[in-house]
């Protein structure tokens, strides 16, 4: 079975410890469910292979999804939070031209309007629930050890 670079090539050797019924069900699903075949296909497209709309966003085909790559691009504040326990080390400042003001407006814009990666057109939606419906308090926005 030929698969794309992100899939493990399944062999009979890998399945030998499973009952024959499970092996049969596995191969039946892989061979007969088009969506599974699409996901493992070596010809699965990447964002750079897809057409773009007027806003520069790729046009996603949900029946034949493309391979998602470098999705950390869309979560720099989340990565910072995982590392430091807060979204920024910038001191909260009411001045809209401060670095903190610029940071908070950028994050708000990403939540409201989404974000497009210009290099390949990959994008995320803009929904205010982008923080999972969790209310973000000043402690997470300010310094980690306030």
N, C-alpha and C positions, 0 to 999 in steps of 0.2 A: 504494500500500500504506500503510495507516494503522498507525502504531507509537506506542509510549509515548514520553514525553519523554526517556528515557535512551538511546534508539536513534536511529541515523542513518537518516533516510528514504532508502531505496535507490531510485535511479532508473535507467532504462535508460542514461542519460548516464554514470553512474558505472561501469557494467559494460561499456561499449562497447570498452574496451581488452582485455578478456578474450576468449578464443576462445568461439565460440557454444556449444560443448559445456559449458564451465565455466558460462556464463550459464544454460543449461538446467538443469544440475545444481543451481545455486544456487536458482533459482526453484522447482524441484521440491522441494527440501528445505524451503524457506520455506512453500510452499503445502500440503505433504502430511505434514510431521512435526508432530504436535500439540504436542509439547513446545516446539519452536521458535516456533510460533504463540503459545503461551502466554507465552513469555518476552518477545516483542515487542509483545504485545497492549496497546492503549491502555487497556484495562479491567483491567490487572493490578493486583491489590490491594496495599495497604500494610499494615504491621503494625497500624495503628490501625483497619483495616477488619475485622480477624479476631476471632473469638471467643477468649476466654481460659479457661484451666483454673482450678482452685481456688487455684493458687499465683500467679495473675495473669499467667502466661506465655501468649503467643499459641499457638494450636493450628495448627501448621504443616502445610500440605498439600504434600508433596514433589512431587506430580504437577503442581500449579499453584502454584509458589513465588511468594511475595510479593516486592516490591521491597525490597531492603535499603537503609536510609538511616541516615546518621550512625553508622556502625559504629565510628568512632573513640571513641565513648562507652565502649566496652568495652576500650579499650587505653591508658589514660592512662599506665601505667608504661612500656609499650613506646614510646610517643611521647616520654616523658621520656628514655628510654634513647637513642633515636635522636638527640635533641638534645644530650644531655650525656655520653653514654658510660657512664652508670650508671643504675640504676633509681630512686635517690633520693639526695639530698645530705644526708640525715639521718645523723648519726653513729651507728653501731651501739651499742646500749645494752641491757644485760641487764634493765633495769627494764621489766616488762610494761606499765607505765602511761606509759612515755615515748612521744614522738611516733614514734620508730623502731619500738617494740614494737607500737603501734597500726597502723602502716603494714604491717609484716610480717604481722601477723595478718589484716589485711584482704586482702592479696594471697593468703595461704594459703587463706582462706575462698573467695575467687573461684576459685582453682584447684580446690578440692575440691567446692564447691557450685554453681559457675556464678554468673551475674549476670543480673538482670532489670531492664530499663529500665521504671520504673513509668509513664512518660508514655504509652507505647504497647504495652507488653507484650513488646517484642522481648527476646530472651534468648540467652545462650550457655550451653553445657553446662559442667558442672564435671568436669573431668578433670585429674588431676595432670600429665598430659603437656601442659598448656597452654603450657609453654615449649618445646615441640617435642622433648621428650626430652633437651634439653641441660641438663647440670648447671650450676646457677647458683652461681657462686663469690662469696666475700665481696668480691672486687674490683668485680663488677658491682653489688653491693648498696650498697657504701660509696661514698665520694667518687670522682669521676672521676680525680682526680690524686693518688691515695694513694701 
